[in-house]
Amino acid sequence: MSAYTELVPDWLKQRISFEYEIESLAWLMGKDIRQGKATDAEICVSIYLASLQAPLDHDAGQIYLYVATGLMEARGYTVPDDIRTTELTQDQDRKLTEWKYQLYRKRGKAETQISKAIKEVFGKSRRGQTHKTGTVPVQGVYTGDNVGGETAPQVAPPGLGSA
C-alpha cells in the first residue's frame, strides 16, 4: 500500500466506496455494470499516486487532466482553462481504456460490507453461485483500512511504476 494514500481527498475515497457499493449490488443482481473496467475515480487516484513517485509522461498527464476535469466538473468546480482537458487523442483514449481494464483485473470485483451481509443472509451471489474469489473490500483500497480482512494492492498505470 502506498504511503501516500492519506493524501487522496476524502470525497474521492467516498466516491470510490460509493461506486463499489453500486457495482457490488449490481453484481449480486447478475449485472456487470463495469464491463471489466475500473472507474474514472480509481484511475484518477492511481495516476495521482503514481505521479508522487515518478514524473508522468505527456500522455499520462493528459489522461490525468481529462479524468480529473470530468470528476471536478461533476462536483461543480470550475477547472481553469489552461488545464481543463475535455478530449483525448485516439492513442490516449486507447491507453485510458487499457489502464481501466488492467486496474479492474488487479483489484478484482468489488465486495462491500453490504454485499457480504446479503451473501451471508442468502448464501448465494450472482446467478446462484457462491462468489468467494477475486474480491476486495470497499474500505481498504485507498484508505489503508483493513476492514474486510484483506487489502487490494495499489496499482499504478502501466509504465508509471508500481504504487
Backbone as CSV, one residue per row, in Angstrom:
resi,resn,N_x,N_y,N_z,CA_x,CA_y,CA_z,C_x,C_y,C_z
1,MET,0.860,-1.176,0.000,0.000,0.000,0.000,0.900,1.230,0.000
2,SER,0.569,2.168,-0.820,1.354,3.386,-0.934,1.295,4.189,0.355
3,ALA,2.426,4.782,0.699,2.480,5.627,1.896,1.750,6.951,1.666
4,TYR,1.354,7.215,0.419,0.738,8.495,0.081,-0.786,8.464,0.063
5,THR,-1.392,7.339,0.407,-2.845,7.238,0.291,-3.594,8.247,1.168
6,GLU,-2.966,8.698,2.239,-3.640,9.694,3.084,-3.767,11.037,2.369
7,LEU,-3.054,11.229,1.271,-3.136,12.470,0.512,-4.319,12.497,-0.451
8,VAL,-4.978,11.368,-0.636,-6.145,11.311,-1.516,-7.306,12.001,-0.803
9,PRO,-7.964,12.942,-1.470,-9.079,13.651,-0.824,-10.189,12.692,-0.386
10,ASP,-10.793,13.011,0.755,-11.862,12.162,1.286,-13.018,12.005,0.309
11,TRP,-13.372,13.073,-0.406,-14.503,12.978,-1.338,-14.222,11.951,-2.428
12,LEU,-12.959,11.814,-2.822,-12.612,10.851,-3.867,-12.641,9.431,-3.306
13,LYS,-12.178,9.261,-2.081,-12.284,7.949,-1.431,-13.753,7.554,-1.281
14,GLN,-14.581,8.517,-0.886,-16.006,8.244,-0.712,-16.673,7.906,-2.041
15,ARG,-16.256,8.584,-3.095,-16.824,8.284,-4.421,-16.495,6.855,-4.829
16,ILE,-15.255,6.452,-4.613,-14.855,5.087,-4.953,-15.651,4.090,-4.122
17,SER,-15.809,4.359,-2.841,-16.601,3.470,-1.988,-18.042,3.373,-2.488
18,PHE,-18.620,4.502,-2.846,-19.984,4.507,-3.372,-20.067,3.707,-4.669
19,GLU,-19.098,3.902,-5.561,-19.083,3.159,-6.826,-18.957,1.660,-6.568
20,TYR,-18.168,1.294,-5.570,-18.033,-0.125,-5.220,-19.347,-0.691,-4.688
21,GLU,-20.066,0.101,-3.883,-21.366,-0.348,-3.377,-22.307,-0.641,-4.543
22,ILE,-22.386,0.279,-5.479,-23.265,0.113,-6.636,-22.829,-1.099,-7.455
23,GLU,-21.534,-1.212,-7.726,-21.021,-2.335,-8.507,-21.318,-3.664,-7.822
24,SER,-21.086,-3.719,-6.535,-21.281,-4.945,-5.775,-22.744,-5.370,-5.774
25,LEU,-23.641,-4.423,-5.545,-25.059,-4.746,-5.544,-25.533,-5.155,-6.936
26,ALA,-25.042,-4.489,-7.955,-25.401,-4.868,-9.324,-24.910,-6.279,-9.630
27,TRP,-23.691,-6.594,-9.172,-23.139,-7.931,-9.386,-24.020,-8.992,-8.733
28,LEU,-24.499,-8.716,-7.530,-25.384,-9.660,-6.844,-26.694,-9.873,-7.605
29,MET,-27.109,-8.874,-8.390,-28.330,-8.983,-9.185,-28.051,-9.551,-10.580
30,GLY,-26.790,-9.945,-10.828,-26.459,-10.548,-12.115,-26.043,-9.567,-13.189
31,LYS,-25.703,-8.355,-12.817,-25.311,-7.331,-13.792,-23.845,-6.965,-13.603
32,ASP,-23.135,-6.861,-14.701,-21.736,-6.415,-14.670,-21.693,-5.001,-15.226
33,ILE,-21.944,-4.013,-14.374,-22.047,-2.633,-14.841,-20.702,-2.027,-15.207
34,ARG,-19.613,-2.601,-14.751,-18.281,-2.059,-15.071,-17.722,-2.650,-16.357
35,GLN,-18.265,-3.738,-16.788,-17.813,-4.408,-18.005,-16.299,-4.606,-17.999
36,GLY,-15.796,-4.968,-16.829,-14.381,-5.271,-16.703,-13.452,-4.078,-16.643
37,LYS,-13.993,-2.871,-16.409,-13.163,-1.669,-16.376,-13.285,-0.955,-15.041
38,ALA,-12.171,-0.412,-14.566,-12.165,0.426,-13.370,-12.853,1.747,-13.690
39,THR,-13.209,2.481,-12.654,-13.902,3.763,-12.836,-12.904,4.909,-13.018
40,ASP,-13.433,6.047,-13.455,-12.588,7.232,-13.597,-11.977,7.641,-12.263
41,ALA,-12.732,7.515,-11.179,-12.209,7.892,-9.858,-11.016,7.014,-9.491
42,GLU,-11.108,5.716,-9.765,-9.992,4.809,-9.470,-8.764,5.145,-10.312
43,ILE,-8.983,5.433,-11.584,-7.878,5.800,-12.467,-7.246,7.104,-11.999
44,CYS,-8.063,8.060,-11.621,-7.555,9.349,-11.140,-6.645,9.151,-9.934
45,VAL,-7.092,8.362,-8.972,-6.290,8.106,-7.775,-5.019,7.360,-8.135
46,SER,-5.122,6.381,-9.007,-3.959,5.588,-9.394,-2.888,6.454,-10.065
47,ILE,-3.310,7.297,-11.001,-2.341,8.169,-11.680,-1.791,9.206,-10.703
48,TYR,-2.645,9.749,-9.871,-2.205,10.739,-8.874,-1.120,10.144,-7.978
49,LEU,-1.372,8.947,-7.446,-0.386,8.333,-6.561,0.891,7.967,-7.313
50,ALA,0.762,7.544,-8.557,1.950,7.242,-9.371,2.773,8.509,-9.599
51,SER,2.093,9.654,-9.761,2.806,10.912,-10.013,3.610,11.369,-8.803
52,LEU,3.260,10.868,-7.625,4.018,11.214,-6.430,5.317,10.419,-6.331
53,GLN,5.411,9.374,-7.125,6.590,8.516,-7.090,7.530,8.726,-8.271
54,ALA,6.993,9.191,-9.384,7.814,9.427,-10.577,7.064,10.402,-11.482
55,PRO,7.813,11.163,-12.285,7.137,12.097,-13.198,6.263,11.347,-14.206
56,LEU,5.150,11.972,-14.596,4.269,11.403,-15.615,4.771,11.793,-16.994
57,ASP,4.587,10.887,-17.943,4.882,11.286,-19.321,3.709,12.130,-19.837
58,HIS,3.841,12.675,-21.023,2.833,13.593,-21.557,1.454,12.943,-21.634
59,ASP,1.377,11.742,-22.194,0.081,11.078,-22.343,-0.564,10.811,-20.990
60,ALA,0.209,10.322,-20.031,-0.343,10.054,-18.700,-0.835,11.351,-18.060
61,GLY,-0.100,12.432,-18.262,-0.520,13.732,-17.732,-1.830,14.200,-18.351
62,GLN,-1.961,14.036,-19.658,-3.195,14.432,-20.340,-4.368,13.561,-19.903
63,ILE,-4.120,12.276,-19.733,-5.172,11.371,-19.274,-5.613,11.770,-17.871
64,TYR,-4.646,12.073,-17.012,-4.977,12.509,-15.651,-5.827,13.774,-15.680
65,LEU,-5.418,14.773,-16.472,-6.169,16.017,-16.545,-7.576,15.790,-17.108
66,TYR,-7.703,14.894,-18.067,-9.002,14.569,-18.664,-9.938,13.956,-17.610
67,VAL,-9.425,12.963,-16.895,-10.242,12.284,-15.880,-10.546,13.239,-14.720
68,ALA,-9.539,13.975,-14.273,-9.737,14.911,-13.166,-10.701,16.032,-13.550
69,THR,-10.642,16.511,-14.780,-11.577,17.536,-15.245,-13.009,17.034,-15.128
70,GLY,-13.256,15.826,-15.597,-14.600,15.258,-15.510,-15.082,15.111,-14.078
71,LEU,-14.209,14.615,-13.213,-14.583,14.424,-11.805,-14.831,15.760,-11.107
72,MET,-13.967,16.731,-11.341,-14.110,18.025,-10.675,-15.347,18.769,-11.175
73,GLU,-15.594,18.738,-12.479,-16.765,19.423,-13.002,-18.052,18.754,-12.535
74,ALA,-18.022,17.446,-12.357,-19.191,16.741,-11.819,-19.482,17.184,-10.389
75,ARG,-18.464,17.649,-9.683,-18.641,18.147,-8.312,-19.002,19.630,-8.284
76,GLY,-19.072,20.263,-9.464,-19.455,21.668,-9.525,-18.300,22.639,-9.535
77,TYR,-17.078,22.130,-9.613,-15.913,23.004,-9.660,-15.672,23.491,-11.086
78,THR,-15.109,24.683,-11.194,-14.685,25.198,-12.484,-13.199,24.918,-12.623
79,VAL,-12.847,24.156,-13.630,-11.453,23.819,-13.876,-10.847,24.930,-14.732
80,PRO,-9.699,25.478,-14.323,-9.081,26.559,-15.102,-8.847,26.134,-16.559
81,ASP,-9.076,27.066,-17.465,-8.975,26.770,-18.900,-7.621,26.218,-19.317
82,ASP,-6.538,26.671,-18.662,-5.209,26.223,-19.085,-4.927,24.758,-18.771
83,ILE,-5.715,24.145,-17.873,-5.518,22.718,-17.591,-6.769,21.885,-17.876
84,ARG,-7.871,22.532,-18.193,-9.119,21.827,-18.491,-8.913,20.981,-19.749
85,THR,-9.152,19.695,-19.609,-8.951,18.765,-20.720,-10.239,17.980,-20.929
86,THR,-10.835,18.156,-22.095,-12.112,17.508,-22.381,-12.033,16.495,-23.516
87,GLU,-10.875,16.363,-24.118,-10.699,15.411,-25.212,-9.339,14.750,-25.095
88,LEU,-9.280,13.523,-25.573,-8.018,12.791,-25.657,-7.756,12.413,-27.107
89,THR,-6.497,12.211,-27.428,-6.180,11.669,-28.748,-6.645,10.213,-28.781
90,GLN,-6.698,9.629,-29.953,-7.099,8.217,-30.049,-6.145,7.333,-29.256
91,ASP,-4.857,7.637,-29.326,-3.877,6.835,-28.595,-4.055,6.982,-27.086
92,GLN,-4.292,8.192,-26.622,-4.525,8.417,-25.190,-5.812,7.737,-24.728
93,ASP,-6.845,7.788,-25.546,-8.101,7.125,-25.197,-7.901,5.613,-25.127
94,ARG,-7.125,5.071,-26.036,-6.818,3.640,-26.013,-6.054,3.280,-24.749
95,LYS,-5.070,4.115,-24.370,-4.310,3.872,-23.142,-5.207,3.925,-21.912
96,LEU,-6.096,4.910,-21.859,-7.012,5.026,-20.723,-7.870,3.773,-20.595
97,THR,-8.411,3.319,-21.693,-9.241,2.110,-21.673,-8.418,0.906,-21.239
98,GLU,-7.207,0.786,-21.739,-6.316,-0.324,-21.361,-6.004,-0.273,-19.858
99,TRP,-5.727,0.904,-19.330,-5.427,1.050,-17.902,-6.641,0.687,-17.054
100,LYS,-7.835,1.075,-17.526,-9.055,0.728,-16.785,-9.226,-0.792,-16.705
101,TYR,-8.992,-1.482,-17.816,-9.089,-2.945,-17.805,-8.040,-3.551,-16.873
102,GLN,-6.802,-3.054,-16.944,-5.732,-3.598,-16.104,-5.999,-3.356,-14.624
103,LEU,-6.434,-2.167,-14.280,-6.708,-1.850,-12.879,-7.855,-2.712,-12.350
104,TYR,-8.887,-2.901,-13.141,-10.015,-3.738,-12.733,-9.568,-5.181,-12.510
105,ARG,-8.748,-5.697,-13.425,-8.254,-7.077,-13.267,-7.420,-7.216,-12.005
106,LYS,-6.624,-6.213,-11.681,-5.770,-6.289,-10.492,-6.576,-6.170,-9.206
107,ARG,-7.615,-5.350,-9.200,-8.385,-5.156,-7.977,-9.453,-6.215,-7.795
108,GLY,-9.923,-6.822,-8.858,-10.990,-7.809,-8.757,-12.344,-7.145,-8.604
109,LYS,-13.337,-7.944,-8.418,-14.688,-7.422,-8.248,-14.820,-6.814,-6.860
110,ALA,-15.547,-5.732,-6.792,-15.735,-5.052,-5.512,-16.653,-5.873,-4.619
111,GLU,-16.240,-6.027,-3.396,-17.108,-6.636,-2.403,-17.172,-5.684,-1.222
112,THR,-18.364,-5.408,-0.796,-18.571,-4.430,0.268,-19.166,-5.101,1.491
113,GLN,-19.243,-4.361,2.573,-19.864,-4.891,3.779,-21.327,-5.250,3.515
114,ILE,-21.998,-4.444,2.700,-23.396,-4.717,2.371,-23.523,-6.008,1.573
115,SER,-22.696,-6.166,0.533,-22.801,-7.380,-0.285,-22.411,-8.620,0.520
116,LYS,-21.451,-8.478,1.431,-21.093,-9.609,2.300,-22.274,-10.002,3.179
117,ALA,-22.974,-9.008,3.715,-24.127,-9.292,4.567,-25.242,-9.960,3.771
118,ILE,-25.484,-9.490,2.565,-26.523,-10.086,1.728,-26.175,-11.536,1.410
119,LYS,-24.907,-11.783,1.058,-24.498,-13.158,0.755,-24.592,-14.045,1.985
120,GLU,-24.297,-13.474,3.148,-24.392,-14.255,4.386,-25.842,-14.652,4.667
121,VAL,-26.751,-13.717,4.427,-28.164,-13.995,4.670,-28.718,-14.979,3.645
122,PHE,-28.401,-14.749,2.386,-28.981,-15.569,1.327,-28.066,-16.702,0.869
123,GLY,-26.772,-16.629,1.192,-25.828,-17.696,0.879,-25.452,-17.829,-0.574
124,LYS,-25.888,-16.941,-1.398,-25.594,-17.021,-2.832,-25.189,-15.646,-3.329
125,SER,-24.565,-15.648,-4.490,-24.260,-14.387,-5.134,-24.758,-14.473,-6.564
126,ARG,-24.093,-13.837,-7.455,-24.518,-13.722,-8.844,-24.961,-15.049,-9.432
127,ARG,-26.150,-15.047,-9.962,-26.721,-16.194,-10.667,-26.660,-17.485,-9.868
128,GLY,-26.811,-17.348,-8.547,-26.906,-18.519,-7.701,-25.602,-19.205,-7.393
129,GLN,-24.475,-18.621,-7.770,-23.186,-19.231,-7.497,-22.507,-18.483,-6.365
130,THR,-21.931,-19.227,-5.446,-21.193,-18.585,-4.372,-19.958,-17.939,-4.968
131,HIS,-19.705,-16.696,-4.595,-18.604,-15.928,-5.172,-17.622,-15.592,-4.057
132,LYS,-16.508,-16.289,-3.999,-15.562,-16.102,-2.898,-14.232,-15.494,-3.339
133,THR,-13.869,-15.583,-4.605,-12.534,-15.161,-5.009,-12.562,-13.872,-5.806
134,GLY,-11.421,-13.234,-5.855,-11.262,-12.043,-6.670,-12.025,-10.839,-6.156
135,THR,-12.232,-10.722,-4.865,-12.963,-9.588,-4.340,-12.057,-8.726,-3.474
136,VAL,-12.425,-7.473,-3.352,-11.710,-6.561,-2.477,-12.726,-5.841,-1.613
137,PRO,-12.379,-5.501,-0.395,-13.310,-4.737,0.432,-13.382,-3.306,-0.057
138,VAL,-14.493,-2.648,0.168,-14.621,-1.245,-0.203,-13.614,-0.430,0.566
139,GLN,-13.627,-0.570,1.889,-12.660,0.154,2.677,-11.378,-0.648,2.656
140,GLY,-10.273,0.017,2.508,-9.004,-0.676,2.448,-8.331,-0.497,1.111
141,VAL,-9.091,-0.115,0.095,-8.485,0.033,-1.212,-7.579,1.250,-1.252
142,TYR,-8.070,2.390,-0.802,-7.281,3.604,-0.866,-7.060,4.239,0.492
143,THR,-7.777,3.789,1.508,-7.668,4.442,2.800,-6.663,3.778,3.712
144,GLY,-6.287,2.539,3.396,-5.376,1.812,4.253,-6.099,1.025,5.320
145,ASP,-7.420,1.209,5.462,-8.184,0.419,6.417,-8.190,-1.031,5.963
146,ASN,-8.274,-1.920,6.889,-8.286,-3.340,6.558,-9.550,-3.970,7.100
147,VAL,-10.671,-3.314,6.827,-11.943,-3.719,7.392,-12.347,-5.111,6.933
148,GLY,-12.144,-5.425,5.659,-12.598,-6.703,5.122,-11.621,-7.835,5.337
149,GLY,-10.518,-7.585,6.021,-9.546,-8.639,6.270,-8.527,-8.781,5.162
150,GLU,-8.693,-8.039,4.097,-7.721,-8.058,3.015,-7.665,-6.662,2.430
151,THR,-6.577,-6.333,1.808,-6.428,-5.021,1.220,-5.964,-5.178,-0.207
152,ALA,-6.627,-4.485,-1.103,-6.264,-4.559,-2.512,-4.925,-3.859,-2.732
153,PRO,-4.141,-4.309,-3.698,-2.881,-3.645,-3.986,-3.122,-2.279,-4.618
154,GLN,-2.238,-1.357,-4.338,-2.307,-0.065,-5.009,-1.715,-0.269,-6.379
155,VAL,-2.412,0.135,-7.401,-1.981,-0.132,-8.765,-1.720,1.174,-9.491
156,ALA,-0.576,1.264,-10.118,-0.253,2.420,-10.947,-0.473,2.026,-12.399
157,PRO,-0.824,2.991,-13.238,-0.969,2.683,-14.656,0.330,2.113,-15.212
158,PRO,0.237,1.248,-16.201,1.433,0.644,-16.794,2.420,1.702,-17.242
159,GLY,3.682,1.440,-17.045,4.714,2.370,-17.455,4.985,3.479,-16.466
160,LEU,4.211,3.529,-15.394,4.409,4.577,-14.402,5.017,4.039,-13.118
161,GLY,5.357,2.775,-13.113,5.920,2.177,-11.905,4.803,1.661,-11.031
162,SER,5.183,0.885,-10.035,4.154,0.366,-9.130,4.008,1.311,-7.964
163,ALA,2.774,1.412,-7.500,2.499,2.333,-6.390,2.724,1.638,-5.075
